[in-house]
Amino acid sequence: MTSEISQLLEQIREEAAEADFQKRLQASQIAEREKTSKKHRTPDQIATHREMYRAAKRHVETMDTWNAANPDKTARPYLPHMLAYLGAFSYTEKDT
């Protein structure tokens, strides 16, 4: 009788340990997924990107305005890095 109780207690402990292990494993997997899916930008970085994005937008608008106002002169080209910034970081206006 005592050995049966000991065996049952041991079985219960093993099942509890296995259940605890599975819970921790699942929690760590969820945490890992959340960590990789979160955006890792600080508010300062977002603000800097936003400022640079707006500067690039202003540059394009300025070039368009100047080129439209001066059709007889050679058109001013866009700065390539400004265009690249517009394409690469267009999310910044939507990001909060």
TABELWO-V552944 format. One record per pair of residues at least 12 apart in sequence whose ideal C-beta (glycine too) atoms are under 10 Angstrom apart, sorted by the first residue. I is the first residue (numbers start at 1). J is the second residue. Records with the same first field share a line. If there is no record, write none. Layout:
I->J + J
//
This chain:
39->91 + 95
41->91 + 92 + 95
43->96
45->92 + 95
46->91 + 92 + 95 + 96
47->92
48->92
49->85 + 88 + 89 + 91 + 92 + 93 + 95
50->89 + 92 + 93 + 95
51->92
52->81 + 82 + 85 + 86 + 89 + 92
53->82 + 85 + 86 + 88 + 89 + 90 + 91 + 92 + 93
54->92 + 93
55->82 + 85
56->78 + 79 + 81 + 82 + 83 + 84 + 85 + 86 + 87 + 88 + 89 + 90
57->82 + 85 + 86 + 90 + 93
58->82
59->78 + 79 + 81 + 82 + 83 + 85 + 86
60->78 + 79 + 82 + 83 + 86
62->76 + 78
63->75 + 76 + 77 + 78 + 79 + 82
64->76 + 78
//
